[in-house]
Every structure is written in C-alpha cells, then in structure tokens.
Amino acid sequence: MYYLDTDIPVELFQRVLKKKIYVDKSMLIDKFNDVIGSEDCYYCITRPRRFGKTINAAMLSAYYTKGYDTHELFENLKIAKTASFEEHINKHHVIYIDFSSVPQNCNSYEQYITSIYEKVKSDLIDYYNIKVRKTDDSLSTLFYATKDNFIFIMDEWDSIFYKKFMTDENKKEYLEFLRGLLKSKTYVELAYMTGVLPIAKYSSGSELNMFDELNFMNDDEYDLYFGFHEDEVKELCNQMSSIGYEELKYWYDGYYTSEGKSLFNPRSVSLALQKGKCKNYWTETGPMNEIAEYIEHNVDEVREDIVKMVAGIPIEVELEGYAASQLQLDSRDEILSAMVVFGFLSYHDGFLRIPNHELMEKFQRVLKRESMGGVADIVNNSKNVLDATIALDGQKVAQYIEEAHDREIPFLQYNNENSLSCVITLCYLYARNYYEVTREDKSGKGFVDYLFTPKKKGYPAIILELKYNKSVEEAIDQIKKKNYVERVKDFDEILLVGINYSTDADEHKHHDCIIEKYK
C-alpha cells in the first residue's frame, strides 16, 4: 500500500519515541476523537517548519490506523489514560499522504498529481477489489465504491506551491483536486492537514472553506501541541542537565500561546540539549533568504520595522493574515504576516517582535545586505565604531554616529527616542558578535540604556547612556550615581560611554561622546 493504512507513519512515530528527547503531545488525539464523523471534521493546522507538524501527523496516523496494532506505542503516553483511547485506537482506515514527496525527475504539476492519483487509486482497487468503470474513475467515486469511511492525514499540503514548475493555473487545479477529494464527502471521518502556509481561502470559489484553519496568528485551541511550552522545557533541562533553562530561553523562546504563555522552538531546544551547545539550528533550514528578498521588494515600508525590532522596539500593527496564494508579497501587511507564519517574527497582543537570539542573529545579517542601502552602510561601518569605543576615542565615535544620522534615512532623523536608539543599534551592530547587547536593562538603581556584556574574555564590558539636549558629563554621572556597573562589576575592565545629541547646532555639535574607564 502507498497511502492506505501504510506502515510509514507507524515507523516514523516509533523512531520519535526512541529519541533521547520526546515531549508527549498525545492529548492532541483526544481533541480529534471528539469530532470524528461529525460535520466539523476538517482541520488545517499550519506552523513554521520543524514545529512538530510531521511528528503529530505520524502520531495521529499510527493511533487511528486499522493496519497495525499500535497499543504498545501509546500505552505509556497521556492519551492511554483517557476514556476515548480504546474507542478509536486502530479502529479506522487512514489515508496518510506526505505531499512533500515528489516523484523522481518530476518537472510538472501533471506528473506530481498523477502520481498521487494513481497511488490512491491503486490502494483502493487492491484492498477493496473494486472494478473501475472507464466512464468515471474519479477518486471520490472510488472511495464511495468502498462503502467505507476514512481518516485523511495530509502532511506538508502546501509544499508543492514552492516548486518552480507550478503556475497560477496549477495552484488552482491543486486546490480543486483537494476539494473534489474531501469537500462534503460522507466517507471523510476526519481530514487533518498540516503545512506552513494557511489555505488560500479567498481564492476563486473558496475551494477549501470547509476547513477550520488554525495558524500562529489565530490558534487558541491547539497551540500547546506545537512547539515546547515553558514547563516542558524546564523538565527537559532537569532530565538532560546539559544546558540551563535561562540560556535556552534567551536563544529559542519568544513565541506565545493565545494565553500569553511562552513557546519555544522545539527543534532548536532538542538539538541544543543533545549537543550541549546553543547555536543556530533552526534558521538554517527555512526560507529566510526568501523573506530577505521580500523585504527588499518593499524596502521603504518594511526596513524601518526591521531596524526597530533589531533595536528591541516592538512594532504595533494589525495583521490580516497570509494565504498560500500570496507567495509574491508586495504590501507591508503581507510581508510582516508572512514572517509570522514562517516563524521569523512573533505576534502577540497586537505587537510584532523578533522572538529570540537565534532569529535576531538572522535579521542582523539581513541588515548587511546591499539592498538595504544606507542602513547596510552604517552596519558595515559598525566595526569601526566598536574599535573606536574600545580605543576610548569619543570624538571618533561621535563622528561615526553623526555620519549615520546625517544619511537620508527618514526614520533615523530623531523624531523620537526610538529613532536615536535605532541609530545607536545600527552603529554598534558589529559589537553583537562579541557582546550580549541589552537595551533598558536593570542594573544597580535603575535601567541602563545599553549594556554590553562580553561573550568572550579579552573584551571590556561597556555601559552606554544616552542624553538628549543635555551633556555627556551628565550621562557619565548618571552611570556612576545609579551604580549601573552592578551587572558587570566582575569584569576586569569596564568602559563608561556617554552620548548626547543636541538640537542647538550653534553652540554644540549634534553629537558628543566621552568614554572613560571605570575605576
């Protein structure tokens, strides 16, 4: 069998259970047991890559399939303690299709969809000994001929949209194929679809509008089953003890459930705990370059948002969503929505943020791209700014910041405090290679504007305070009086940096900077 009660998802789930790190998400099964055979049996749950979609799809298939006795796989999981466990385990025929599996040397949509069609057809004919009439051999006709019911588990439903050979007409044909197979068909007991892209609900005819579509932007029912939540990560830390919880939180947290609970990137947490080191595991596997290209297509509107978020400033915005048909992104709303769907930004309570350090590193690279224009020029000069700071050359630092401010970039023209912070962030972006840079961080008796905590030995800690129409001496004095050095007092060398911007150009330079060693 290709798709009908196949052993593929059973073996996949067996392998998952044998891994050193497994987080029990089996109560997702209980949620679907309640809707099997009802009118509300169509679900499309989309999440970013590597957020547990395929694992959950394999788990559901392994549980429901009549093809195998899988009691042993589930006997120690949470679902085994529920009332519905025995009612549905191995009681259903399952059609499990991984839509990301493409025939060898496939170079057209017709080849792709014909392969799926023929495999489903072959399964039904062989299992049920159906005699096919040449006049009508549509899949729905074949399914009805079985006089049986089926659960459809469809993984990576949207993967075909990324293929270069797909035309707009092909995409419509694909949606029509799924509609013809599933919509209003009484042989469908449950249709569970996963992918990265939400369904193109607003395409012609709303082909798949029977699905309850749940994604990172609107899911308040299944959000705990995708990704690791806070308690799960703490428990993993207790089991593995290779990395502390706070380090994992800094690197991989930043997403939210509908209730505002922390949600971690599961792939990165798992690999970090297994390898004993936090690094970029997840961002190397997704379409970050595509997102960068989308930004470049709409630089004027989106660039400002990205710079602000890199500076730690949340963006207040109302996002309308993003569909599978919108792969060519033009507007700010579409681009930002796509970044949320792909997992590159988090969206909660109307605010956009860069979720964590893993993603922050990626966005910092985007700012260096040539297409970012003047922003890239500032970033590429940021090594000189750090070198001048460490050399105690305040005059040179002030000059570099002045040059950054004088560029014809509207949002860097100091319309408010955030604009000044954006300039400082860009001017010191290179420092993030060697420092953990935090903004408005608690230290001593207050909150320091910028705290540079060295990642490696040989670099001084840096405390940077900003002033507006005051003086650099006041900035340094505030650092000392409020004991901002408290957080970095154990470092051998600490630099105090005061920067002031003055609007009175006749009496002062626009920017002044003094740097002194803390004694």
C-alpha positions in Angstrom: 0.0 0.0 0.0 1.1 3.5 -0.8 -1.2 5.6 1.4 -3.9 3.3 2.9 -3.1 2.1 6.4 0.6 2.2 5.4 3.3 1.4 8.0 5.3 4.6 7.1 3.7 6.9 9.9 3.9 4.0 12.4 7.6 3.6 11.8 8.1 7.4 11.9 6.4 7.6 15.3 8.3 4.6 16.6 11.6 6.4 15.8 10.3 9.6 17.5 9.6 7.6 20.7 13.1 6.2 20.7 14.8 9.6 20.6 16.6 10.9 23.7 14.2 13.8 23.8 10.5 13.3 23.4 7.7 15.6 24.7 4.3 13.9 25.0 1.8 15.7 22.8 -0.6 12.7 22.6 -3.5 14.6 24.1 -4.0 16.1 20.7 -5.5 12.8 19.8 -8.2 13.2 22.4 -9.2 16.5 20.9 -9.8 14.9 17.5 -11.6 11.8 18.9 -14.4 14.2 19.8 -15.1 15.2 16.2 -14.6 12.1 14.2 -17.6 11.5 11.9 -19.1 14.9 12.7 -19.8 17.8 10.3 -16.9 19.7 11.9 -14.2 17.2 11.0 -12.0 19.3 8.7 -8.8 20.9 10.3 -5.8 22.6 8.7 -3.2 23.4 11.3 -0.2 25.3 10.0 3.0 26.1 11.8 6.6 27.1 10.8 9.0 24.4 9.8 10.2 22.0 12.4 7.5 22.9 14.9 6.2 19.3 15.3 3.7 19.1 12.4 5.0 15.9 10.9 5.5 14.2 14.3 1.9 14.9 15.2 0.6 13.8 11.8 2.6 10.5 12.2 1.2 10.1 15.7 -2.4 10.5 14.6 -1.9 8.1 11.8 -0.2 5.5 14.0 -3.0 5.7 16.5 -6.1 5.5 14.2 -4.8 3.0 11.6 -6.5 -0.4 11.2 -3.4 -1.7 9.5 -1.4 -2.3 12.7 -1.8 -2.9 16.4 -0.1 0.1 17.9 -1.2 -0.2 21.6 2.4 -0.7 22.7 3.4 2.7 21.2 0.8 4.6 23.2 0.5 2.6 26.4 2.8 4.9 28.4 1.5 8.2 26.9 -1.1 10.5 28.3 -3.7 9.5 25.8 -3.8 6.0 27.2 -5.4 7.3 30.3 -8.4 8.9 28.6 -11.9 7.4 28.1 -11.7 7.6 24.3 -8.4 5.7 24.0 -9.8 2.2 23.3 -12.7 3.5 21.4 -10.6 4.7 18.5 -7.2 3.1 18.6 -6.7 1.0 15.4 -10.4 1.4 14.5 -10.2 3.5 11.4 -8.8 3.3 7.8 -6.2 6.0 7.4 -5.1 7.7 4.2 -1.7 9.2 5.0 -0.2 11.4 2.3 3.1 13.3 2.6 2.6 15.9 -0.1 6.3 16.9 0.0 7.2 13.5 -1.5 7.7 14.2 -5.2 8.2 11.6 -7.9 11.8 11.2 -9.2 12.6 13.6 -12.0 9.3 15.3 -11.6 9.2 18.6 -13.6 5.5 19.3 -13.9 2.4 19.6 -11.8 0.7 16.9 -14.0 3.4 14.4 -13.2 3.1 15.2 -9.5 -0.7 15.0 -9.1 -1.0 12.0 -11.5 1.4 10.1 -9.2 -0.7 10.8 -6.1 -3.9 9.9 -8.0 -2.6 6.6 -9.3 -1.3 5.6 -5.9 -4.6 6.3 -4.1 -6.4 4.5 -6.9 -4.2 1.5 -6.7 -4.6 1.2 -2.9 -8.4 1.3 -3.1 -8.6 -1.1 -6.1 -6.2 -3.6 -4.5 -7.7 -3.5 -1.0 -11.4 -3.5 -1.9 -11.2 -5.3 -5.2 -13.0 -2.5 -7.0 -13.8 -2.8 -10.7 -13.2 0.6 -12.2 -15.5 1.9 -14.9 -13.8 3.9 -17.6 -16.6 6.4 -17.6 -16.0 7.7 -14.1 -12.9 6.7 -12.2 -12.6 9.9 -10.0 -11.1 9.3 -6.6 -14.4 10.3 -4.8 -16.2 7.7 -6.9 -13.7 5.1 -5.9 -14.0 6.0 -2.2 -17.7 5.8 -2.3 -17.5 2.4 -4.0 -15.6 1.0 -1.0 -18.7 1.7 1.2 -16.3 2.5 3.9 -15.1 5.6 5.9 -11.7 7.1 6.1 -9.5 9.4 8.1 -7.3 11.6 5.9 -3.9 12.7 7.4 -2.2 15.1 4.9 1.3 16.4 5.8 3.0 19.3 4.1 0.0 20.1 2.0 1.5 23.3 0.7 4.9 22.0 -0.3 4.0 21.9 -4.0 3.5 25.7 -4.0 7.3 26.2 -3.7 8.1 24.2 -6.9 9.3 26.3 -9.8 7.1 24.4 -12.3 3.9 25.5 -10.5 1.8 28.1 -12.4 -1.1 30.0 -11.1 -3.4 27.7 -13.0 -1.7 24.7 -11.5 -2.3 26.1 -8.0 -6.0 26.4 -8.7 -6.1 22.9 -10.1 -4.4 21.6 -7.0 -7.0 23.2 -4.7 -9.7 21.8 -6.9 -8.2 18.3 -6.5 -8.3 18.6 -2.8 -11.8 20.0 -2.9 -13.0 17.1 -5.1 -11.4 14.6 -2.8 -12.6 16.0 0.5 -15.4 18.6 0.4 -18.8 17.4 1.5 -17.8 13.7 1.2 -19.5 11.4 3.6 -16.7 8.9 3.5 -14.5 11.5 5.3 -14.5 10.9 9.1 -11.7 13.3 9.7 -9.5 15.4 7.5 -6.3 16.7 9.2 -4.0 18.8 7.1 -0.7 20.4 8.0 1.8 22.7 6.4 3.5 26.1 6.7 1.1 28.2 4.6 -2.5 28.8 5.5 -5.1 27.7 3.0 -5.9 30.2 0.2 -9.4 30.6 1.5 -10.0 33.7 -0.6 -9.1 32.1 -3.9 -11.7 31.7 -6.6 -14.7 29.7 -5.2 -13.2 29.3 -1.7 -12.4 25.7 -2.6 -11.3 24.6 0.9 -13.5 26.8 3.1 -14.8 23.7 4.9 -11.5 23.6 6.9 -11.2 25.1 10.3 -7.9 26.9 9.6 -5.6 27.4 12.6 -2.2 29.1 12.4 0.3 31.0 14.6 -1.9 34.1 14.3 -5.3 32.7 15.3 -5.0 29.3 17.1 -6.3 29.4 20.6 -7.2 25.7 20.8 -4.2 23.6 19.7 -1.3 26.0 20.4 0.2 23.9 23.2 0.6 20.9 20.9 3.1 22.6 18.6 6.4 23.8 20.0 7.6 23.3 23.6 6.0 25.3 26.3 7.8 26.6 29.4 7.1 23.7 31.8 8.2 21.1 29.2 11.5 22.9 28.6 12.2 23.1 32.3 11.5 19.4 32.7 13.8 18.6 29.7 16.5 20.7 31.4 16.1 18.7 34.6 16.4 15.4 32.6 19.4 16.4 30.4 21.3 19.0 32.6 23.5 19.9 29.6 22.2 23.5 29.3 20.4 25.7 31.8 16.8 26.9 31.2 17.7 30.6 31.1 20.2 30.1 28.2 17.6 28.1 26.2 15.0 30.8 26.9 17.4 33.5 25.6 18.1 31.6 22.4 14.8 29.9 21.5 11.9 31.3 23.4 9.8 34.3 22.2 6.7 32.8 20.7 3.4 32.8 22.6 0.3 30.8 23.1 -3.1 32.5 22.9 -3.0 32.9 26.7 0.5 34.5 26.6 2.5 31.5 27.8 6.0 31.1 26.5 6.5 28.8 23.5 9.9 27.6 22.4 11.3 26.4 19.1 11.2 22.6 19.6 13.9 21.6 17.0 16.5 24.1 18.4 15.8 23.2 22.0 16.1 19.4 21.2 19.4 19.8 19.3 20.9 22.2 21.9 20.2 19.8 24.7 21.6 16.9 22.8 24.7 18.6 21.6 25.2 20.6 24.8 25.5 23.9 23.0 23.2 26.7 21.9 23.6 27.9 18.3 21.5 28.5 15.2 19.9 25.1 14.4 16.6 26.1 13.0 17.2 29.2 10.9 19.4 27.4 8.5 16.6 25.1 7.4 13.9 27.6 6.4 13.2 30.2 3.7 15.0 33.1 5.4 16.6 34.2 2.2 13.1 34.4 0.6 12.0 36.6 3.5 15.0 38.8 3.0 14.1 39.1 -0.7 10.5 40.0 0.2 11.9 42.8 2.5 13.9 44.1 -0.4 10.9 44.2 -2.6 9.3 46.6 -0.2 12.3 48.2 1.5 10.8 51.6 2.2 8.0 50.4 4.3 9.4 47.3 6.0 13.0 48.3 6.5 12.1 50.7 9.3 10.1 47.9 11.1 13.1 45.5 10.9 15.6 48.1 12.2 13.3 49.0 15.1 12.8 45.4 16.1 16.5 44.7 15.9 16.8 47.6 18.3 14.4 45.9 20.7 11.4 48.1 19.9 8.1 46.2 19.4 6.0 47.2 16.4 2.3 47.8 16.9 0.4 46.6 13.9 -2.9 44.9 12.9 -2.2 42.0 10.7 -4.9 40.5 8.5 -3.2 37.2 7.6 -1.5 35.4 4.8 -2.6 32.8 2.3 -1.0 30.2 0.1 -1.8 32.2 -3.0 0.2 35.1 -1.7 3.7 34.0 -2.5 4.6 37.2 -4.3 4.4 39.6 -1.5 4.0 43.3 -2.1 2.5 45.2 0.8 3.9 45.7 4.3 1.0 43.8 5.8 1.6 40.7 3.6 5.3 40.7 4.2 5.0 41.0 8.0 2.2 38.4 8.1 4.4 36.0 6.1 7.2 36.5 8.6 4.9 35.5 11.4 3.6 32.5 9.5 7.1 31.3 8.8 8.1 31.8 12.4 10.6 34.6 11.9 8.5 37.1 13.9 6.2 36.6 16.9 2.9 38.4 17.0 1.0 38.8 20.3 -1.5 41.3 21.6 -1.0 43.4 18.5 2.8 43.7 18.7 5.4 42.2 16.5 8.8 41.2 17.9 11.9 39.3 16.8 11.3 36.3 19.1 14.8 35.3 20.3 18.5 35.4 19.8 18.5 32.8 17.1 16.3 34.9 14.9 18.0 38.1 16.0 21.2 36.9 14.5 19.5 36.2 11.3 17.9 39.6 11.0 21.2 41.3 11.8 22.6 39.6 8.7 19.7 40.9 6.6 20.6 44.5 7.6 24.0 44.0 6.0 22.6 43.2 2.5 23.5 45.7 -0.2 19.8 46.3 -1.0 19.3 47.8 2.5 21.1 50.9 1.1 22.2 53.4 3.7 21.3 51.1 6.6 23.8 48.5 5.3 26.5 51.2 5.0 26.0 52.1 8.7 26.1 48.4 9.7 29.2 47.7 7.7 30.9 50.6 9.5 29.9 49.3 12.9 33.2 47.5 13.5 35.0 50.9 13.3 32.5 52.3 15.9 33.3 49.4 18.3 37.1 49.7 17.7 36.9 53.5 18.4 34.9 52.8 21.6 37.5 50.3 22.9 40.3 52.7 22.0 38.5 55.4 24.2 38.2 57.7 21.1 35.0 59.5 21.9 35.5 62.1 19.2 35.7 59.4 16.5 32.6 57.6 17.9 30.6 60.9 17.8 31.7 61.4 14.2 30.5 58.0 13.1 27.2 58.5 14.8 26.9 61.9 13.2 27.5 60.5 9.8 24.9 57.8 10.4 22.3 60.3 11.5 23.0 62.6 8.5 22.1 60.0 6.0 18.9 60.5 4.1 17.0 57.8 6.0 13.8 59.3 7.4 13.3 57.1 10.5 16.8 57.9 11.7 16.2 61.6 11.9 15.4 61.6 15.6 11.7 62.2 15.6 11.6 60.5 19.0 13.7 58.5 21.4 13.3 55.3 19.4 14.9 56.9 16.4 18.1 57.7 18.5 18.0 54.1 19.7 17.8 52.8 16.1 20.9 54.8 15.2 22.9 53.5 18.2 21.8 49.9 17.5 23.0 50.1 13.8 26.2 51.8 14.7 27.1 49.1 17.3 25.7 46.1 15.4 29.1 44.6 14.9 29.5 44.5 18.7 26.9 41.8 18.9 29.5 39.3 17.6 31.4 39.7 20.8 28.8 41.0 23.3 25.3 40.3 24.6 23.8 43.7 24.0 20.7 44.5 26.0 18.6 47.7 26.0 16.9 49.3 29.0 18.4 46.6 31.2 18.0 46.6 35.0 21.3 47.3 36.7 22.1 49.0 40.0 19.4 51.6 40.9 17.9 51.9 37.5 17.8 50.9 33.9 20.8 51.4 31.7 20.2 52.4 28.1 22.7 49.9 26.7 24.6 47.2 28.4 27.4 45.4 26.5 28.3 42.1 28.4 31.3 40.4 26.8 30.7 36.8 25.5 34.5 36.1 25.5 37.5 37.1 27.5 39.6 40.0 26.3 36.8 42.5 25.8 35.8 45.2 28.2 32.2 45.5 29.5 30.5 48.6 28.1 27.8 50.7 29.7 26.3 53.3 27.4 24.0 56.1 28.4 22.2 58.4 26.0 21.1 62.0 26.6 19.1 64.5 24.6 19.9 68.2 24.8 21.9 67.7 27.9 25.5 66.8 28.2 27.8 63.7 28.1 29.0 64.6 31.5 25.5 64.1 32.9 25.3 60.7 31.2 28.6 59.5 32.8 27.5 61.0 36.2 24.2 59.1 36.0 26.0 55.8 35.3 28.1 56.3 38.4 25.4 57.6 40.7 22.9 54.8 39.8 25.6 52.2 40.0 24.9 50.8 36.6 28.2 48.8 36.8 26.5 46.4 39.2 25.6 43.9 36.5 29.2 43.8 35.1 31.2 44.5 38.2 33.1 41.2 38.0 34.8 42.1 34.7 38.4 43.3 34.7 37.7 46.3 32.5 34.6 48.4 32.3 34.1 51.3 29.9 31.6 54.1 30.6 30.2 55.7 27.5 28.1 58.9 27.5 26.5 60.1 24.2 24.5 63.3 23.9 22.5 64.7 20.9 21.9 68.4 20.9 19.5 70.3 18.6 21.3 73.5 19.3 23.8 73.3 16.5 25.2 76.8 17.0 26.6 76.1 20.5 27.2 72.3 20.4 28.0 69.6 17.9 24.9 67.5 17.2 26.6 64.5 18.8 29.1 64.4 21.7 30.7 61.4 23.2 33.1 60.8 26.1 34.5 57.4 27.1 36.3 56.6 30.3 37.5 53.6 32.2 35.7 52.7 35.4 37.9 52.7 38.4 
